[in-house]
Amino acid sequence: EVQLLESGGGLVQPGGSLRLSCAASGFTFSNYAMSWVRQAPGKGLEWVSAIGGSGGSTFYADSVRGRFTISRDNSKNTLYLQMNSLRSEDTAVYYCAKGYGDNPRVYDCWGQGTLVTVSS
Amino acid sequence: EIVLTQSPGTLSLSPGERATLSCRASQSLSSTYLAWYQQKPGQAPRLLIYGASSRATGIPDRFSGSGSGTDFTLTISRLEPEDFAVYYCQQYGTSPRTFGQGTKLEIK
C-alpha cells in the first residue's frame, strides 16, 4: 500500500524556520516526482514546490521561491521542505503528494498533511 | 499564471441526481492538462480525473471529465451519498501548476 506520512509542522514565529519531512512507503520512491501542496485554513489548494525523481530538478511557486528548499533522500525514501523566513501567509496544512506515473504534475497519493502555523 | 475559475461555488443536489461542475481557464491549456480532485472534510484530496477525461485508478465510472481549451466539465452521473464533498480542478500544462477555488457539492 502506498503511504506518505508528513511530520515537522508546528507553531513558529514570523521570520523563523521549519523543516517538513515526508516518509514514503509502498512504492519505488526514486521513480517518482514529488510535490508539496498547501492549504490555508478554510481555503483552496496551492502548489508549493516539486522535485524530480533523482532530485536533479526542482521547481517553486513564486510565493516561496528563495525562501523554501525542496529536497529528497532516496536512500531514506524521504522528501523534505526546508522553510525559511516564514510569514503569516505561509500558515497552512502542508501535504506531500506523489506524481502519477507518466503524469508527474498530477498527484495520485497524498499524505494526511502537517499543520504549519506562523504567528507571534 | 493561469487562473482557473470554478462554478458554481456551491451546488445543492440530492442523491441520485446528476452533477455538472465547471472549470474555466484564463487561457487555453496546453493539450488537455486538466485534473479533478475530490476533498472531504479533514481529508487529503483524491485524484479523480487527469488529462481532462481519463479516470484515475479505482475511480467509479459515474465520474467523467470532458472539455478542452478553456472550458472543462466534471460530471457525476448519479450522485451517491459519499460524493458530497469539495471538488477542485488543476491545470498542469503551464508553470506554475494552479488549482481552481473549488466547488462545494452539498446535499439538498
Interface residues (C-beta under 8 A of the other chain):
Chain A: V37 G44 L45 E46 W47 F59 A61 D62 Y95 Y100 N103 R105 V106 Y107 D108 W110 G111 Q112 G113
Chain B: Y33 A35 Y37 Q39 A44 P45 R46 L47 Y50 G51 A56 T57 Y88 Q90 Y92 S95 P96 R97 T98 F99 G100 Q101 G102
